[in-house]
Amino acid sequence: MPGHWLLASLGKRVLRPGGLALTSRLLRALNIGAKDDVLELAPGLGVTAKMTLARSPRSYTAVERDEKAARGIIRILEGTHNRCVLGTAENTGLPSEAFTTAYGEAMLTIQGAPAKARILEEVRRVLKPGGKYGIHELCIVPDESGEAIRREIEKRLSTGIHVGVQPLVAKEWRQLLESAGFRVLWEERAPMHLLEPKRLIRDEGFFGALRFAFNLLRRPDARKRVAQMRNLFREYRQNLEAIAFVCEKV
Ligand SMILES: C[S@@+](CC[C@H](N)C(=O)[O-])C[C@H]1O[C@@H](n2cnc3c(N)ncnc32)[C@H](O)[C@@H]1O
């Protein structure tokens, strides 16, 4: 089971590297409001979806590849202007130039280079001219990190999380966005503390973190895997950060 679904099965709702704090900053930078038609790619358990809906956009559309997650998103949506489509970010099937704002968190990192490029092309297609696009992903630091350490991190994380992980250095994330036809307006970072106790409490709340800890106690196999993931993140703490960008379609 991929690491993010393992964490979800233990009650964790926030599955992105910079936590809710970086998500809040990203949403503020996107400045979503009543005039916006918003597209969220890969909403997962819907934590950011709820934050976006609280901003009362004109419409909200989600595209999620996982059927169970998509059903969960549909349950939290109300009204005829909000919907969730089961599909992939590479090929959403949505009309061109239909959205003022798009964003996705912890999704590009788990795609290879060709899929990353296809997703950005698709986002550009569905955004209106001047539309905004936000991402919140995993980043390797520093920019000058050598190939050997980068390949090692990719390999160790992919094996540990059970999903192909290909984080980029900040400079490459920026280049990827720019070469896909976006102009970067905003960039911020946060520590990669996904499984650190303080972050767990901040992201899941006191009782949510308690439920997560209780579930870990009940499931020794899951506990072992979560400990392995946390140890990996700690081992590479000098080389891993969360990064968020807001850019506009040019
Ligand atoms: C690590 S989780 C992040 C979920 C959520 N965005 C969050 O930050 O909590 C990755 C999510 O991306 C979805 N996903 C992965 N590849 C996708 C793709 N090509 N198209 C749509 N969704 C995808 C998965 O189903 C999962 O919900």
The ligand as a Tripos MOL2 file, in Angstrom:
@<TRIPOS>MOLECULE
LIG
   27    29     1     0     0
SMALL
NO_CHARGES

@<TRIPOS>ATOM
      1 C1          0.1280   12.0430   -1.3720 C.3       1 LIG1
      2 S1         -1.5890   12.0720   -1.7690 S.3       1 LIG1
      3 C2         -1.9640   13.7890   -1.5570 C.3       1 LIG1
      4 C3         -3.4290   14.0480   -1.3310 C.3       1 LIG1
      5 C4         -3.7930   15.5050   -1.0170 C.3       1 LIG1
      6 N1         -3.5090   16.3640   -2.1490 N.3       1 LIG1
      7 C5         -3.0380   16.0000    0.2120 C.2       1 LIG1
      8 O1         -2.0840   16.7700    0.0110 O.co2     1 LIG1
      9 O2         -3.3830   15.6420    1.3470 O.co2     1 LIG1
     10 C6         -1.5360   11.8940   -3.5220 C.3       1 LIG1
     11 C7         -2.9050   11.9730   -4.1860 C.3       1 LIG1
     12 O3         -2.7240   12.1020   -5.5920 O.3       1 LIG1
     13 C8         -3.6710   11.2730   -6.2470 C.3       1 LIG1
     14 N2         -3.0930   11.0690   -7.5910 N.ar      1 LIG1
     15 C9         -1.8880   10.5440   -7.8790 C.ar      1 LIG1
     16 N3         -1.6430   10.5850   -9.1850 N.ar      1 LIG1
     17 C10        -2.7320   11.1730   -9.7590 C.ar      1 LIG1
     18 C11        -3.0690   11.5120  -11.0900 C.ar      1 LIG1
     19 N4         -2.2410   11.2340  -12.0910 N.pl3     1 LIG1
     20 N5         -4.2560   12.1120  -11.3220 N.ar      1 LIG1
     21 C12        -5.0980   12.3920  -10.2940 C.ar      1 LIG1
     22 N6         -4.8330   12.0920   -9.0090 N.ar      1 LIG1
     23 C13        -3.6570   11.4880   -8.7420 C.ar      1 LIG1
     24 C14        -3.7720   10.0680   -5.3520 C.3       1 LIG1
     25 O4         -4.9200    9.3000   -5.6160 O.3       1 LIG1
     26 C15        -3.7960   10.7620   -3.9950 C.3       1 LIG1
     27 O5         -5.0890   11.2070   -3.6610 O.3       1 LIG1
@<TRIPOS>BOND
     1     1     2 1
     2     2     3 1
     3     2    10 1
     4     3     4 1
     5     4     5 1
     6     5     6 1
     7     5     7 1
     8     7     8 2
     9     7     9 1
    10    10    11 1
    11    11    12 1
    12    11    26 1
    13    12    13 1
    14    13    14 1
    15    13    24 1
    16    14    15 ar
    17    14    23 ar
    18    15    16 ar
    19    16    17 ar
    20    17    18 ar
    21    17    23 ar
    22    18    19 1
    23    18    20 ar
    24    20    21 ar
    25    21    22 ar
    26    22    23 ar
    27    24    25 1
    28    24    26 1
    29    26    27 1
@<TRIPOS>SUBSTRUCTURE
     1 LIG1         1 GROUP 0 **** ****
